[in-house]
């Protein structure tokens, strides 16, 4: 095959793009991945922003990465190493803390300290949630059918969904229906009384959405975060050696080994269309690359509104894509530290090298109302004065992330609305940084003395750097009207698009966001089915 | 005296509908009403000389099929009024039932929106139709205990959905979980237009236009009103009195001032009821049109029910946040008839809701005003049933003041024209009208309390763990607002 001619072109070298490429190469196809940036990884990258300090810039923990992908692509062999995050600490306004461990009994004992009633409820709650997550998991690998279509493929996929539903018990069926439609606050208030417990659990229901914990639909997002596993350990969250860059790095290595060609600094301008078929791409620099099929791992808006002219799509399709909700709601503050900040709830001795608190996540989520009020600011276009924070100290888990003695701290912050009143600028970025620091300061007074350098990433920056329209970490909110056969738009959820030979396999497609890789894998498998390559 | 075939608890519209259908079948039925008058929350009451008003639900667009079945002497709604949204600058948007007229008014705010209006109305009518079919279908228990006769209804529903056409069906499914804001933003650009429609979405719900699931409540309220504005304002009572007459004409009995204290249960089977005065009335079956919480937790009692079932019933979200302020004036109030709303912007509505989230009364409330002659009736949101910092004994006057002050900004003569007033707080809604936690719909209209999950998952088919005890109020599927679907469906479910 001549140069610049491939079976498949993958637009975007994020984890989904790389996964798709690897699966196609594994099936013996000649594949090239085109990445806009000088490095691969997309939103799963690790970069040295301050000398010696490596930040896992955007996504920072792993759990959802599909085990079959890890197996199929032999990722451990290619450098994937996941180190467990053993705990989550929630410092409370009264100076105490609430800890959650990867060990049920430890967690139960800790909850008992705050409320014997909650400790009792926690046993059943954990059982129910684990069951719900297990029950809903198969959906991840289903190809969403178009329920209104009579096409054999859709009918077949519909049958598969039917079989799945029939496999569930009545209890599970209703549990899923309830979880999919409830608000995370209502869900938790049915079970618990301890504010810090409700707040911390409710928080995972708002991540990446532009909703408050009291809005229906957030329980589904909470469940989405329960679907992860590490080495078969359900719901376990971990930190990849060398950060999220380590995850995409291992997928990159695997793809390379399978013969995938990866070109960085190769921004795609447009998809080439010949008589109603995608036949290649044109790069920003004018180069043309030909292929039998093209798959986009970019977000839906760039995939359908930027790379391809609207005239190739049926009417209504473009509008539907424009209506796809990509409201970024979260930011990231990455901090280089000279020493570990000391939390008054559980102070450390010496240099804190043996501090339990810093080994896991620290969550600023004292109550549901706290998070709801953070949302109130954001929905009127403001940065949360007192935001929800999810913090980890990568250097405590992987010492290579920071120079000797130093540490790095990764703070996920919500809410930081993409559509900020007055728009984003350096001043607003500083305001976000200040909101985060002063919030941490309430619980760790010495934080300011520890800071060597700070990187503030707003949704605008996520858009600019990682190229995600709207800066939404899931490429599009996990709202009920944007999941399964409605993701990204009704009728086009099976990774195909109205343009023949053009495929879509990224977080904006089923099953949605997180460092999961499922969309890339499923898209690749569908591409191979169509016999165009 | 021969034994009753069926007792119906509550003479609200659903209870009366169920009673009428059963009586029509020749069953010996008795309706028991706690209050001295029938109607429940679909009632027109007098609070003094010339002070007659729809106390809870305003007017009502009753189901034509029920009117036909029961030959109710109710006028079919001919002319439909407009929804008028008052603006701070004195201007107002008039959303007339006639799309052409409405577009005229919308033009003043946005040419583009005026052009989109007919398509929006078409979609909403289609969506309301689909929802109506869903409400007329009894939701069976899935997948176990599935019996074909029940499943048949679902099949019909699926077919209806399919016939609705690919585009509309998907857009309907998509619209339900959306926020009202998202839904209206897909059609309109003018804040005035968007907010006016969004106000209908949050009407009666403890949700804001930025809460997911208010797409559904918009369609629900559109269906209930047959559009945006209320019909038959001041005539809500006519519906229930017509129903009461129907019950009697079919040989059914109705007893007022007959409060049911408990349902008589012998080994998991309902045998009749016990009245507050101690009188026992035996019957073959008991239908309760009271809300699920009151019926199951008070009239039946937790002792008779499985613990998990009790817990689920306790978890039903009621949380009413509506207060009514009725005003008798000397007629110089200057307020036009029809349905007026104070909903200048989406943010205004959302901010009003924020207060409710934290157990406070909205300082700048969403108001819906309906006027007949000298009587002005104000629907006030949000006034949460549970106040964090205060109590309703203290706050009742505050709601009236806020309502009158807010409305006076638009109608300067209102204050001076007031002769008499009657405020109904969420607590009054509970104590006087029997609505637990003041929830107008016997349970919030939320997606997790919808279809198969109303009132609770697994019990959407009117049945309860107690044999011969059925639910037929707004709290079960088909209920919510003035429709009567629940009351009619239960009769089908009995077969």
Interface residues (C-beta under 8 A of the other chain):
Chain A: X147 X148 X149 X165 X166 X168 X169 X170 X173 X174 X177 X178 X181 X182 X186 X190 X211 X214 X215 X216 X217 X218 X316 X323 X325 X369 X372 X376 X379 X380 X479 X480 X481 X486 X490 X491
Chain B: X141 X142 X143 X144 X145 X162 X166 X167 X169 X170 X171 X173 X174 X175 X176 X177 X178 X179 X182 X186 X207 X210 X211 X212 X213 X215 X311 X315 X317 X347 X350 X354 X357 X358 X446 X447 X448 X450 X452 X453 X457 X458
